[in-house]
Amino acid sequence: MLPGDLIKTTVKRKIKLEYGLGMVKTEIRHITLTMQVKKIDYEVDQTAEIFIKAINFEENQYVQKGQYQNFKINSDDFQKLTVIKEKWNKYHWKIITEIRNPELSSDVAALIMDEGVAHLCFVQ
């Protein structure tokens, strides 16, 4: 994933709901958004977190197009994430092809992160 790529995932977002005579209630909801990545940061410690700053690419009932959304992906939570690229280079295709090959299926996957770089490794 690189800045400029689109990603589709579910995020937590504070939503203001109006009801009754102008009364407002705030609640946190899980919303699926398609966003354009602006910045990616890695935290190299025991949590192994990836911080993503993005803007909403498709308007929905809760989030307008162009609004910023920050979220994180960490090694403790499983989060479905779809990456949409305008152009995939040969390196990206090689990784996808290897992952999809059942003969190369792995027993263990490891995400190794260092400042500014992350490596996804598959071990048989």
Secondary structure, DSSP 8 states (H G I E B T S, - for coil): --TT-EEEEEEEEEEEEEETTTEEEEEEEEEEEEEEEEEEEEE-STT-EEEEEEEE-S--SSS-TT-EEEEEEETTS---EEEE-SS--HHHHHHHHHHH-GGG--SEEEEEEETTEEEEEEE-
